[in-house]
Amino acid sequence: MAERKTIMIDEDIVKKIRVKQAKKIRETASSVSFSSIINEMLRECIKV
């Protein structure tokens, strides 16, 4: 189950996440949320 959390992300990192999100949107026909990209990146990082 998802939980709402508030975090502060540096602007340079946000830009990189947005680029990754835009690339994913171009690759798929469905919408891709900012949260889903962050969750995907965290899962890759912590190997869950």
Buried (B, 14 or more C-beta within 10 A) or exposed (E): EEEEEEEEEEEEEEEEBEEBBEEBEEEEEEEBEEEEBBEBBEEEEEEE
